[in-house]
Amino acid sequence: MFFLHKLFGNINLNQLYLCHHYANKEIMKYLNLDNQFEPFEKSIAFTAFVFNGGEPHIKIETDLTDVDEITITTRIKSFNDMGLLLIAVDALRRMHVKTINLFLPYFPGARQDRVMVGGESLTVKVYANLINALNLNKVTVYDPHSEVTPALLENVVVQSNNSFVKHATKNLEEYYLVAPDGGALKKIYKTAQYLGGVAVVECGKTRDVDTGKLSGFKVYHEDLKGKTCVVTDDICDGGGTFLGLATELKKHNAGKLLLVVSHGIFSKGSDELAKVYDDIISTDSFSTLDDKNIKQIALKNIIK
């Protein structure tokens, strides 16, 4: 005791214990539920599988005694992925992790952000309610489809696609940014400003709300004068919007065409798109792609 008194002065043993305890606390760990997706650092150890009855299961294997904060990262492509997220949060809470964050770059159900036809669900709200019920410290989403998603989420942080578009266009000298429709138009002027005032070309289309069929593509610019056109949007699913738009852009004397999309689903593949676009660029927010036609930029290389 005399030695401790000489060393630490009037500090008592309880204070000494607390200093030692908090000095050994680890600031942050990550739980990457998708083993192909590591946007920050390596994951803590866990095992996950699906029971024969269809229920997801998880077991955290890393000792989290000295861990106060965990960020879960995941890419939700099915309701089973959602279930795994829910039970992962429960497992962490039972291990007394105080602060849990979520990095969910592609927000599921975000395109169903309004009810257009009777009998439909407001799907984005269903997913948002499930995540809000987890009482997470922070929920980070990347380039959400519309303003509805962040409006529904609690403790949300939105990361824009600005740095991604900048990375994708870094070798271009002069080009247009092309907004394929009114939804993209809401964000593209902010991106153009971020890039130093790139000129924007506005476009439009018509979608049948009952069938989903697209028609009436329009480019509101008379002559593109052979300039490179960078079509940028949040999601490419089947690619119908971008195929129809490419045809119309060429009618207006567009030069090279680039397709830059944050969330690449490419449910119908990329071969048809590659016939009309000189480059197709996406991130790994939705899945890790192995496609010769697509340049994929990992989010870990462009997010802060």
C-alpha positions in Angstrom: 0.0 0.0 0.0 2.9 2.4 0.8 4.4 1.7 -2.6 1.0 2.4 -4.3 0.6 5.6 -2.3 4.1 6.8 -3.3 3.4 5.9 -6.9 -0.2 7.3 -7.3 -0.4 9.8 -4.5 -3.9 10.1 -3.0 -5.7 8.0 -5.6 -7.7 5.2 -4.0 -7.8 1.6 -5.1 -11.2 1.9 -6.6 -10.0 4.8 -8.8 -6.9 2.7 -9.7 -9.1 -0.2 -10.7 -11.3 2.0 -12.9 -8.3 3.5 -14.6 -7.0 0.0 -15.4 -10.4 -1.2 -16.5 -11.1 1.6 -18.9 -7.6 1.7 -20.2 -8.1 -1.9 -21.4 -11.5 -1.3 -23.0 -11.4 -1.6 -26.7 -13.0 1.3 -28.7 -14.6 -0.5 -31.6 -15.1 -3.9 -33.2 -16.9 -5.0 -36.3 -19.3 -7.9 -37.0 -19.5 -8.4 -40.8 -22.4 -10.7 -41.3 -21.7 -11.1 -45.0 -18.3 -12.8 -45.3 -17.6 -11.3 -48.7 -18.2 -7.7 -47.4 -15.5 -6.0 -45.2 -16.0 -2.3 -45.6 -14.0 -1.3 -42.5 -12.0 -3.9 -40.7 -12.0 -7.7 -40.1 -14.9 -9.2 -38.3 -15.1 -10.7 -34.9 -15.4 -14.5 -35.1 -18.9 -16.0 -35.4 -20.7 -18.9 -36.9 -24.1 -18.7 -38.7 -26.3 -21.2 -40.4 -29.9 -21.9 -41.2 -31.8 -24.6 -39.4 -33.7 -27.2 -41.4 -36.9 -25.4 -40.5 -35.6 -22.3 -42.2 -34.6 -20.2 -39.1 -31.2 -18.4 -39.1 -28.9 -19.0 -36.2 -25.8 -17.2 -35.0 -23.1 -17.8 -32.3 -20.6 -15.1 -31.5 -17.3 -16.7 -30.8 -15.0 -13.8 -29.9 -14.8 -12.8 -26.2 -16.4 -9.3 -26.0 -15.8 -8.7 -22.3 -13.7 -5.6 -23.0 -15.6 -4.4 -26.0 -18.1 -1.5 -25.5 -19.0 -0.9 -29.1 -19.8 -3.0 -32.2 -20.6 -1.9 -35.7 -22.6 -4.6 -37.7 -22.1 -4.5 -41.4 -24.4 -6.4 -43.8 -25.9 -6.6 -47.2 -29.6 -7.6 -47.0 -30.8 -9.5 -50.1 -33.5 -11.7 -48.5 -35.6 -11.8 -45.4 -33.3 -14.4 -44.0 -30.5 -11.9 -44.1 -32.8 -9.6 -42.2 -33.5 -12.3 -39.7 -29.8 -12.9 -39.2 -29.3 -9.2 -38.4 -32.1 -9.2 -35.8 -30.7 -12.2 -34.0 -27.1 -10.9 -34.2 -28.2 -7.7 -32.3 -29.9 -9.9 -29.7 -26.8 -12.0 -29.3 -24.6 -8.9 -28.8 -26.9 -7.5 -26.2 -26.8 -10.8 -24.3 -23.0 -10.4 -24.3 -23.5 -6.9 -22.7 -22.3 -4.9 -25.6 -23.5 -1.4 -24.8 -23.3 0.4 -28.1 -24.4 -1.2 -31.4 -24.2 0.5 -34.8 -25.4 -0.7 -38.2 -23.8 -0.1 -41.6 -26.4 -1.1 -44.2 -25.4 0.5 -47.5 -28.3 -0.9 -49.7 -31.5 -0.4 -47.8 -34.0 -3.1 -48.6 -37.5 -2.2 -49.8 -36.4 1.4 -50.5 -38.0 1.5 -54.0 -41.4 0.6 -52.5 -41.6 4.0 -50.7 -45.2 4.7 -51.6 -48.3 2.8 -52.3 -49.2 3.2 -56.0 -51.9 0.5 -56.3 -54.4 -0.8 -53.8 -53.4 -4.0 -52.0 -49.6 -3.2 -51.9 -47.4 -2.9 -48.8 -45.4 0.2 -47.9 -42.4 -2.1 -47.7 -39.7 0.4 -46.8 -41.6 1.2 -43.7 -41.8 -2.4 -42.7 -38.0 -2.8 -42.9 -37.5 0.6 -41.1 -39.8 -0.4 -38.3 -37.9 -3.6 -37.7 -34.6 -1.8 -37.6 -35.9 1.0 -35.4 -37.2 -1.6 -32.9 -33.5 -2.7 -32.4 -32.8 0.7 -30.7 -29.4 1.0 -32.4 -27.0 3.8 -31.7 -26.5 4.7 -35.3 -27.8 3.4 -38.7 -25.7 4.3 -41.7 -27.1 4.0 -45.2 -25.5 4.7 -48.5 -27.1 6.7 -51.3 -30.7 5.8 -50.4 -33.3 5.6 -53.1 -35.3 8.6 -51.9 -35.8 10.9 -48.9 -38.4 8.5 -47.5 -35.8 6.0 -46.1 -33.9 8.4 -43.9 -37.1 10.0 -42.8 -38.4 6.7 -41.5 -35.1 5.6 -39.7 -34.1 6.7 -36.3 -30.5 7.7 -35.5 -29.7 7.6 -39.3 -26.6 8.8 -41.0 -26.8 9.2 -44.8 -23.6 8.8 -46.9 -23.9 10.3 -50.4 -22.6 8.8 -53.6 -20.5 11.9 -54.4 -17.1 10.4 -53.7 -18.1 7.4 -55.8 -19.1 9.4 -58.8 -15.9 11.5 -58.5 -13.8 8.3 -58.4 -15.7 6.9 -61.4 -15.1 10.1 -63.5 -11.6 11.0 -62.4 -10.1 10.3 -65.8 -12.7 12.3 -67.8 -11.9 15.9 -68.9 -15.3 17.1 -70.2 -18.6 15.4 -69.8 -22.3 15.7 -68.9 -23.9 14.2 -65.8 -27.2 12.7 -66.9 -30.2 12.3 -64.6 -32.3 9.4 -66.0 -35.5 10.5 -64.3 -37.1 12.9 -61.8 -36.0 10.8 -58.8 -32.3 11.0 -59.8 -32.7 14.7 -60.5 -33.2 15.5 -56.8 -29.7 14.4 -56.0 -27.7 15.0 -59.2 -27.3 18.8 -58.9 -25.6 18.3 -55.5 -23.3 15.8 -57.1 -22.6 18.2 -59.9 -21.7 21.0 -57.5 -19.4 18.6 -55.5 -17.6 17.8 -58.8 -17.0 21.5 -59.5 -20.0 22.5 -61.5 -20.4 19.8 -64.1 -23.3 20.4 -66.5 -26.4 18.3 -66.0 -28.7 16.8 -68.6 -32.2 16.2 -67.5 -34.2 13.2 -68.8 -37.6 11.6 -68.2 -39.6 8.4 -68.7 -43.0 7.0 -68.2 -43.8 3.9 -66.1 -47.0 2.0 -66.1 -47.8 1.5 -62.4 -49.7 -1.7 -63.0 -47.2 -3.5 -65.2 -44.0 -1.6 -64.5 -43.4 -1.3 -68.3 -41.3 1.7 -69.3 -41.9 4.0 -72.2 -41.6 7.6 -73.4 -37.9 8.2 -72.7 -37.0 11.9 -73.2 -33.8 13.9 -73.2 -34.3 17.6 -72.5 -31.3 18.7 -74.4 -31.3 19.3 -78.1 -27.7 18.6 -79.1 -25.1 16.8 -76.8 -22.4 17.6 -79.4 -20.6 14.3 -79.1 -19.7 14.8 -75.4 -19.3 11.9 -73.0 -22.4 11.4 -71.0 -22.3 9.9 -67.5 -25.6 8.4 -66.5 -25.7 8.2 -62.7 -28.4 6.7 -60.4 -28.8 4.8 -57.2 -29.9 1.4 -58.5 -29.6 -0.7 -61.6 -31.9 -3.7 -61.4 -33.0 -5.1 -64.8 -31.5 -2.2 -66.6 -34.5 -1.2 -68.7 -34.3 2.4 -67.8 -30.7 2.7 -68.9 -31.2 0.8 -72.1 -34.1 3.0 -73.2 -32.2 6.1 -72.1 -29.0 5.1 -74.0 -31.0 4.9 -77.3 -32.5 8.3 -76.7 -29.1 9.9 -75.8 -27.6 8.7 -79.0 -30.4 10.3 -80.9 -29.3 13.6 -79.3 -25.7 13.1 -80.5 -24.2 11.8 -77.3 -20.6 10.6 -77.4 -19.3 7.9 -75.1 -21.8 6.6 -72.5 -20.9 5.7 -68.9 -23.3 4.1 -66.5 -22.4 4.8 -62.8 -24.8 3.2 -60.3 -24.3 2.9 -56.5 -26.2 -0.3 -56.0 -25.7 -2.8 -58.8 -28.3 -5.6 -58.8 -28.1 -6.4 -62.5 -30.9 -9.0 -62.3 -30.9 -9.5 -66.1 -27.1 -9.5 -66.4 -25.0 -6.8 -68.0 -24.5 -8.0 -71.6 -27.2 -5.8 -73.2 -26.0 -2.8 -71.2 -22.5 -3.4 -72.3 -23.5 -3.1 -75.9 -24.5 0.5 -75.5 -22.4 1.7 -72.5 -18.6 2.1 -72.9 -18.2 1.6 -69.1 -20.4 0.3 -66.4 -19.3 1.1 -62.8 -20.9 0.1 -59.5 -20.0 -0.5 -55.9 -20.2 -3.6 -53.8 -23.1 -2.3 -51.7 -25.5 -5.0 -52.8 -23.2 -7.9 -53.8 -19.7 -8.8 -54.9 -19.8 -9.1 -58.7 -17.7 -11.3 -61.0 -18.7 -9.8 -64.3 -16.3 -8.8 -67.1 -18.6 -6.0 -68.2 -18.7 -4.2 -64.8 -16.0 -2.3 -62.9 -16.8 -2.7 -59.2 -15.4 -0.2 -56.7 -15.3 -1.4 -53.1 -17.0 0.9 -50.7 -14.0 0.6 -48.3 -12.0 2.5 -50.9 -14.4 5.5 -51.2 -16.3 5.9 -47.9 -14.9 7.8 -44.9 
